[in-house]
Amino acid sequence: MAGLRYLPVGVAMFVGARVAGGLTVRLGPRRATVLFTAIGAAGLLGLAPVLWGGGSLVAIAGPVIAFGFGTAAAFTPLTVSATAGVHSSRAGVAAGVLNTVRQTSGAAGLAALTAVVTIVASSGDSDPRAALAHGYSVAFAVCAGCVVLAGVVAALAMPRTGASEVGDG
């Protein structure tokens, strides 16, 4: 049952990863990153009130699909931008550093969000299920804010390369 419940996000991530390449070429890495992080953030933000309200699986499906699609798709333009201009003799090192940072930041983010859930849940409702739901809804809202911040940083800091320049390295 758990696997079936994760299926929508898994399929959305697969689809996001598949379409990200073409959209990154068409839009350019910066615009694609901003678009995909906005979709991912919208999904996370949509999850926060649904979880707090004890939403059904159907109500959760839409935000989960948006989150999965957007966040998975964002990895492609970020990778393109992070490795652009790296000499082929250093491509392996660049990819290794990028993946190390991605994995490490994911672990640190999970630890921070777990702390948010714990703090919010322990200071709230006396019903443990309601307190935990509230903690998770706050954590999803915080996570949405972080994804929005990533999109803003991408909009301001990523190179303004033309879409036609992607893949010309």
Residue pairs with C-beta under 8 A, 6 or more apart in sequence:
5 57
8 61
8 64
8 65
8 68
9 64
9 65
9 67
9 68
10 68
11 65
11 68
12 64
12 65
12 66
12 67
12 68
12 69
12 72
13 68
13 69
13 71
13 72
14 72
15 69
16 36
16 68
16 69
16 70
16 71
16 72
16 73
17 72
17 73
17 75
17 76
19 73
20 32
20 36
20 72
20 73
20 74
20 75
20 76
20 77
21 76
23 32
23 35
23 73
24 32
24 76
24 77
24 80
24 166
25 163
25 166
25 167
26 163
27 35
27 77
27 163
28 77
28 160
28 161
28 162
28 163
28 165
28 166
29 77
29 78
29 80
29 81
29 84
29 158
29 159
29 161
29 166
30 77
30 81
30 154
30 155
30 158
30 159
30 160
30 161
31 163
32 73
32 74
32 76
32 77
33 74
33 77
33 78
33 81
33 150
33 151
33 154
33 158
34 151
34 154
34 155
36 69
36 70
36 71
36 73
36 74
36 77
37 70
37 71
37 74
37 147
37 148
37 150
37 151
37 154
38 70
38 148
38 151
39 66
39 69
39 70
39 73
40 66
40 67
40 69
40 70
40 71
40 73
40 74
40 147
41 70
41 144
41 145
41 147
41 148
41 151
42 63
42 66
42 70
42 144
43 62
43 63
43 64
43 65
43 66
43 67
43 68
43 69
43 70
43 71
44 63
44 67
44 140
44 141
44 143
44 144
44 147
45 63
45 140
45 141
45 144
46 62
46 63
46 66
46 67
47 60
47 63
47 64
47 67
47 137
47 140
48 137
48 138
48 140
48 141
48 144
49 137
50 59
50 60
50 63
51 60
51 133
51 136
51 137
51 140
52 133
52 134
52 137
54 133
70 147
71 147
74 150
75 102
78 154
79 98
80 166
81 158
81 159
82 94
82 98
83 91
83 94
83 95
83 98
84 159
84 161
84 169
85 169
86 94
109 143
109 146
113 139
113 142
113 143
114 139
116 135
116 138
116 139
116 142
117 132
117 135
117 136
117 138
117 139
118 135
119 135
120 131
120 134
120 135
120 138
120 139
121 128
121 131
121 132
121 134
121 135
122 131
124 130
124 131
124 134
124 135
125 131
125 134
